[in-house]
Amino acid sequence: MAVKKKVRWQDYFPNCFKPEGPKPDPKKSVLKQQASFQRISLSDLSSSTVLSEDLSASLVGSNLHVFTLQELKVITQNFSPSNFLGEGGFGPVYKGFVDDKLKAGLKAQPVAVKLLDLDGSQGHREWLTEVIYLGQLRHPNLVKLIGYCCEEEHRLLVYEYMARGSLENQLFRRFSVSLPWPTRMKIAIGAAKGLAFLHEAEKPVIFRDFKASNILLDSDFTAKLSDFGLAKDGPEGDDTHVSTRVMGTQGYAAPEYILTGHLTAASDVYSFGVLLLELLTGRKSLDKTRSQREQNLAEWARPMLKSPRKFGRIIDPRLEGQYSELGVQKAAELAYHCLSHRPKLRPIISEVIKVLEPLKDLEDLQIGTFVFAVSTDSDNSSKEIAKKKELHHHRNRPSEGAKSPLSFTENARQHDHSKGSYSPANYRLKRS
């Protein structure tokens, strides 16, 4: 019979505290591999739940390395400004390099070291959540957590280095090269697969803060989800949702989640719909520099998504017409469904992937014409070329009344809630 014991999170991260007795064996500070283990959740660590002895092994098997603060100072050249990569809600991020000379078994590779800003918007709980989830979850579309450091008040995380940074930077940074249509679809598919892995896990996970800045890209534009500080275990069994304090990012958070605090996988699907709109339009989810009507991308663009003619006016001009019109139509219709204000009418993420997968390989790309004008009559020539291109564009435009190629499985009951049945929850939304 397994011995029962009460578990605290401090038991898993002893080097966050000064030892009160004999100094622990440093060999035991590195997490060793175990053949099989059941994934634990944050609630297992933050409560006095009685756990069995084998479960108390916690993150054993994750291959996480425990770094000292001094080691991370060495690999980042004392957090040198020349190694600075960027900064988010958690804190600044620095580039470093690790190998087996630093820690036995470490693969020689560049890394990103994230340092918790003690005065920032996130804290120890978000740091711990990140370690708990990424320490146990492994997938090609999740960023890999290599290790962590926890010394007294210092909290750091060490990840694989993602050469192209965040999707936010690639899509919205000034003077950046526009992402081609096939690359945008590749990124959307990769991000969707990361969500599918979380939603379909034995113990489902809701990401809760799905947005462009939390999608990192490697040198081949493979998308990987990062920043699990706000992630939550999803509903299990007969439960339909998780009730929680509303947190996330304004412009991405699902309306019913903001209103009720009820969190479901459909909340992530709504956020995905916003991201898909960003990829299609090149606009930010929330842009205060635009007119009042156009500031919230989802609210402004959704009514236009079912009309190819209307949506054609807001497609990202930086694509310069070099995209699949059929692909854009299907992606726009998919975004329309993902952004439904009724969660039960949204597709599940596996259905989203089925719609997106064929779009990256469509061959009806509209190739723009490049003309070098050398005559004094160049203005008339340009007008003639533009006229021909417009004619070609209309010939290939799908008919506006065409039936939507998308159909999603409807399992759930459809029922309306009266407006007075909800009382707004207290919530905090971060700005992008």
C-alpha positions in Angstrom: 0.0 0.0 0.0 1.4 3.4 -1.0 2.4 5.7 1.8 0.5 9.0 1.8 2.1 12.3 2.5 1.2 15.9 2.2 3.0 17.8 -0.5 4.0 21.4 -0.7 5.4 23.1 -3.8 8.5 23.9 -1.7 9.2 20.2 -1.5 9.8 20.2 -5.3 11.9 23.3 -5.4 14.1 23.1 -2.3 16.8 25.4 -3.7 14.3 28.3 -3.6 15.0 28.4 0.1 18.0 28.4 2.3 18.5 24.9 3.8 17.8 24.7 7.5 19.7 21.6 8.1 22.6 19.7 6.4 23.4 20.9 2.9 21.6 18.6 0.3 23.5 16.4 -2.0 24.0 18.5 -5.2 23.6 15.4 -7.3 20.0 15.2 -6.2 19.3 18.7 -7.4 19.1 17.6 -11.0 15.8 16.0 -11.9 16.4 12.4 -12.9 14.4 10.4 -15.5 11.6 8.1 -14.5 10.1 5.5 -16.8 6.5 6.8 -16.3 4.7 9.4 -14.2 1.3 11.0 -14.0 1.2 14.7 -14.8 0.7 16.9 -11.8 -1.1 20.2 -11.8 -0.6 23.5 -10.0 -3.4 22.7 -7.6 -1.5 19.6 -6.5 1.3 21.8 -5.3 -0.7 24.8 -3.9 -3.1 22.8 -1.7 -2.8 20.3 1.1 -4.0 17.5 -1.1 -2.9 14.1 0.1 -0.8 12.5 -2.7 0.7 9.0 -3.0 4.4 8.5 -2.7 4.9 7.7 -6.4 3.1 10.9 -7.5 5.2 13.0 -5.1 8.1 12.5 -7.6 6.4 15.3 -9.5 8.6 16.5 -12.3 10.9 13.5 -12.3 11.2 12.4 -15.9 11.0 15.8 -17.4 14.7 16.2 -17.9 14.7 19.7 -16.5 18.0 21.1 -15.3 18.4 23.2 -12.2 20.7 26.1 -12.8 22.3 28.4 -10.3 22.0 32.2 -10.7 25.8 32.3 -11.1 25.7 29.8 -14.0 23.1 31.9 -15.8 25.1 35.1 -15.3 28.0 33.3 -16.9 26.1 32.2 -20.0 24.5 35.6 -20.5 27.7 37.5 -19.8 26.1 38.9 -16.6 22.8 39.7 -18.5 24.7 41.9 -20.9 22.7 44.5 -22.9 24.3 43.0 -26.0 22.5 39.7 -25.3 19.1 41.4 -24.6 16.3 39.8 -26.7 13.2 41.6 -25.5 10.8 42.0 -22.6 7.3 40.9 -21.8 5.0 40.8 -18.8 7.2 38.3 -17.0 10.4 40.3 -17.4 13.5 40.7 -19.7 14.9 37.9 -21.9 18.5 37.3 -22.7 20.4 35.1 -25.1 23.0 32.6 -23.8 24.8 29.4 -24.7 24.9 26.1 -22.8 26.8 22.9 -23.3 27.8 19.8 -21.3 30.6 21.7 -19.7 28.0 23.7 -17.8 25.8 20.7 -16.9 26.3 17.1 -17.6 24.0 15.9 -20.4 23.3 19.4 -21.7 23.2 19.6 -25.5 25.4 22.4 -26.9 22.8 25.1 -28.0 21.8 28.7 -27.8 19.2 29.4 -25.2 16.8 32.2 -24.1 17.0 33.1 -20.4 13.9 34.8 -19.0 14.3 36.7 -15.7 11.3 37.5 -13.5 10.9 41.2 -13.0 10.1 41.5 -9.3 8.1 44.7 -10.0 6.4 43.3 -13.0 2.8 42.2 -13.7 3.6 38.5 -13.1 5.1 36.8 -10.1 6.1 33.5 -8.4 2.8 31.8 -9.2 3.1 32.4 -12.9 6.7 31.3 -12.8 5.7 28.1 -11.0 2.8 27.5 -13.5 5.3 27.7 -16.4 7.6 25.2 -14.8 4.8 22.8 -13.9 3.3 22.7 -17.4 6.3 23.0 -19.7 8.3 20.8 -17.4 6.0 17.9 -18.1 4.4 18.7 -21.6 6.5 18.0 -24.7 5.3 18.7 -28.3 6.9 20.0 -31.5 4.6 23.1 -31.3 5.3 23.9 -27.6 8.5 25.8 -26.8 10.9 23.5 -24.9 11.8 24.4 -21.3 15.4 23.3 -20.6 15.6 24.3 -17.0 15.0 26.9 -14.3 16.7 28.7 -11.5 15.1 29.4 -8.1 17.4 31.1 -5.5 15.8 33.0 -2.7 13.7 35.8 -4.5 15.3 35.1 -8.0 13.1 33.3 -10.5 14.5 32.4 -14.0 13.6 30.1 -16.8 15.8 28.7 -19.6 14.2 27.8 -23.0 15.4 26.7 -26.3 16.3 29.7 -28.4 13.8 30.6 -31.1 15.7 32.4 -33.9 12.9 34.4 -35.4 11.4 35.6 -32.2 7.7 36.2 -31.7 5.0 36.2 -34.4 4.0 39.7 -33.1 7.4 41.0 -34.1 7.4 39.3 -37.5 3.9 40.5 -38.4 3.8 44.0 -37.0 7.3 45.3 -36.6 8.1 48.3 -38.8 10.4 47.6 -41.8 10.1 43.8 -41.3 9.7 41.7 -44.5 6.1 40.7 -45.1 5.3 37.1 -44.3 4.2 35.2 -47.5 0.8 33.6 -47.6 2.1 30.0 -47.3 4.2 30.9 -44.3 1.2 32.5 -42.5 -0.8 29.4 -43.0 2.1 27.3 -41.8 2.3 29.4 -38.6 -1.5 29.2 -38.1 -1.5 25.4 -38.5 1.5 25.0 -36.1 -0.2 27.2 -33.4 -3.4 25.2 -33.8 -1.6 21.9 -33.4 -0.1 23.2 -30.2 -3.5 24.1 -28.8 -4.9 20.7 -30.0 -2.2 18.9 -28.0 -3.2 20.8 -24.9 -7.0 20.5 -25.4 -6.8 16.8 -26.2 -4.4 15.7 -23.4 -5.5 13.2 -20.8 -5.7 16.1 -18.4 -6.8 18.9 -20.7 -5.1 22.3 -20.5 -6.6 25.7 -21.5 -3.9 28.1 -22.6 -5.9 31.2 -21.7 -3.4 33.8 -23.1 -3.2 32.8 -26.8 -1.8 35.7 -28.8 0.8 36.7 -31.4 3.4 37.6 -28.8 3.1 34.2 -27.2 3.8 32.3 -30.4 7.5 31.9 -31.1 9.1 31.0 -34.4 12.2 29.0 -35.2 14.4 29.5 -38.2 12.0 27.5 -40.3 8.9 29.4 -39.1 7.7 26.5 -37.1 5.3 28.0 -34.5 5.6 27.1 -30.8 3.4 28.2 -28.0 5.2 29.9 -25.1 4.4 31.6 -21.8 2.2 29.3 -19.8 1.9 31.6 -16.8 -1.9 31.9 -17.1 -2.6 28.3 -18.3 -5.3 26.4 -16.4 -6.3 22.7 -16.2 -9.5 22.3 -18.2 -12.8 20.8 -17.1 -12.9 17.0 -16.7 -15.7 14.5 -16.4 -19.1 16.1 -16.3 -17.8 19.6 -15.7 -18.5 22.0 -18.6 -16.1 24.8 -17.6 -13.6 26.1 -15.1 -14.6 29.1 -13.1 -11.7 31.5 -12.6 -10.8 35.1 -12.2 -10.7 36.6 -15.7 -7.2 37.2 -17.0 -5.8 37.4 -20.4 -5.1 40.0 -23.1 -7.7 42.6 -24.2 -8.7 42.0 -27.8 -8.1 38.3 -27.6 -10.2 37.2 -24.6 -13.5 35.5 -25.5 -16.6 37.7 -24.6 -18.4 35.0 -22.5 -15.2 34.5 -20.5 -15.0 38.2 -19.7 -18.6 38.3 -18.8 -18.9 35.1 -16.6 -15.4 33.9 -15.7 -16.3 30.5 -17.3 -13.2 29.1 -19.0 -13.5 26.4 -21.7 -11.4 25.2 -24.7 -13.8 27.3 -26.8 -12.2 30.4 -25.1 -8.9 29.4 -26.7 -10.6 28.9 -30.1 -12.0 32.4 -30.0 -8.5 33.7 -29.4 -7.3 31.6 -32.3 -9.9 33.3 -34.5 -8.5 36.7 -33.5 -5.0 35.5 -34.4 -6.2 34.2 -37.8 -7.7 37.6 -38.5 -4.3 39.2 -37.7 -2.6 36.9 -40.1 -5.2 37.7 -42.8 -5.3 41.5 -42.4 -1.9 42.4 -41.0 -3.8 44.4 -38.3 -3.3 44.1 -34.5 -6.1 42.7 -32.3 -6.4 46.0 -30.5 -5.1 49.2 -32.1 -5.8 52.5 -30.3 -4.2 54.5 -33.2 -7.1 53.6 -35.5 -10.6 55.2 -35.5 -12.9 54.1 -32.7 -14.9 51.8 -35.0 -11.8 49.9 -36.1 -9.8 49.6 -32.9 -11.1 46.2 -31.9 -10.2 43.9 -34.9 -12.6 41.1 -34.1 -15.7 43.4 -33.6 -14.9 45.4 -36.7 -13.9 42.7 -39.2 -16.2 39.8 -38.3 -19.3 41.2 -40.1 -17.2 41.4 -43.3 -15.8 37.8 -43.2 -18.7 36.1 -45.0 -18.5 38.4 -48.0 -15.4 37.8 -50.2 -15.9 41.2 -51.8 -16.0 43.1 -48.5 -13.2 41.1 -46.9 -11.1 41.6 -50.0 -10.8 45.3 -49.1 -9.2 44.6 -45.7 -6.8 41.8 -46.7 -3.2 42.7 -45.7 -2.0 45.0 -48.4 1.6 43.9 -47.8 0.8 40.6 -49.4 0.5 42.6 -52.6 -2.0 40.2 -54.1 0.2 37.2 -53.8 -2.1 34.9 -52.0 -4.6 32.1 -52.8 -8.1 33.7 -53.1 -9.8 30.4 -52.3 -7.5 30.0 -49.3 -8.3 33.5 -48.1 -12.0 32.8 -48.5 -11.9 29.6 -46.5 -9.6 31.1 -43.8 -12.0 34.1 -43.4 -15.0 31.8 -43.1 -13.1 29.8 -40.5 -12.2 32.9 -38.5 -15.9 33.9 -38.7 -16.9 30.6 -37.0 -14.1 30.8 -34.4 -15.3 34.3 -33.4 -18.9 33.3 -32.8 -20.3 34.9 -29.6 -21.9 31.5 -28.9 -19.1 29.2 -27.7 -21.1 26.0 -28.7 -21.1 27.2 -32.3 -17.3 27.5 -32.5 -15.4 24.6 -34.1 -13.2 22.5 -31.8 -9.5 22.9 -32.5 -9.1 19.6 -34.4 -11.7 20.8 -36.9 -9.8 24.0 -37.3 -6.7 22.1 -38.3 -8.6 20.0 -40.8 -9.8 23.2 -42.5 -6.3 24.9 -42.4 -4.1 22.0 -43.5 -5.0 22.1 -47.3 -4.8 25.9 -47.5 -1.0 26.1 -47.3 -0.6 24.1 -50.5 -3.2 25.8 -52.7 -1.7 26.8 -56.0 -4.1 29.6 -57.1 -1.6 32.3 -55.9 -2.2 35.7 -57.5 1.3 36.8 -58.7 1.7 40.6 -58.9 3.2 42.1 -62.1 6.4 44.1 -61.8 6.9 46.8 -64.5 9.9 49.0 -65.1 8.6 52.2 -66.8 11.1 53.9 -69.1 8.8 56.0 -71.4 7.3 59.4 -70.7 3.9 57.8 -71.1 4.5 55.6 -68.0 1.4 56.8 -66.2 -0.9 55.6 -68.9 1.0 52.2 -69.1 0.7 51.7 -65.4 -3.1 52.4 -65.5 -3.5 49.9 -68.3 -1.5 47.2 -66.4 -3.6 47.9 -63.2 -6.8 47.6 -65.3 -5.6 44.2 -66.6 -4.7 43.0 -63.1 -8.1 44.1 -61.8 -9.8 42.1 -64.6 -7.7 39.1 -63.7 -8.6 39.5 -60.1 -12.3 39.5 -60.7 -12.2 36.5 -63.0 -10.7 34.4 -60.2 -12.9 35.8 -57.4 -15.3 33.2 -55.9 -18.9 34.2 -56.3 -20.2 36.0 -53.3 -23.2 33.8 -53.0 -21.2 30.6 -53.0 -22.1 28.2 -50.2 -19.6 28.1 -47.4 -17.2 25.1 -47.7 -17.1 24.9 -43.9 -19.3 22.7 -41.8 -18.7 21.9 -38.2 -20.2 19.1 -36.0 -22.9 20.3 -33.7 -23.1 18.1 -30.6 -24.2 20.6 -28.0 -27.6 21.8 -27.2 -28.3 25.3 -28.4 -29.8 27.4 -25.7 -30.0 31.2 -25.1 -29.2 32.9 -21.9 -31.1 36.0 -21.1 -29.0 39.1 -20.8 -29.9 39.5 -17.2 -28.7 36.0 -16.2 -25.1 37.0 -16.1 -23.4 39.3 -13.6 -20.1 40.6 -14.9 -17.1 39.0 -13.1 -14.3 41.0 -11.7 -11.5 40.8 -14.2 -8.2 42.1 -15.2 -7.2 42.2 -18.9 -3.7 43.0 -20.0 -3.2 45.3 -23.0 -1.3 43.9 -25.9 
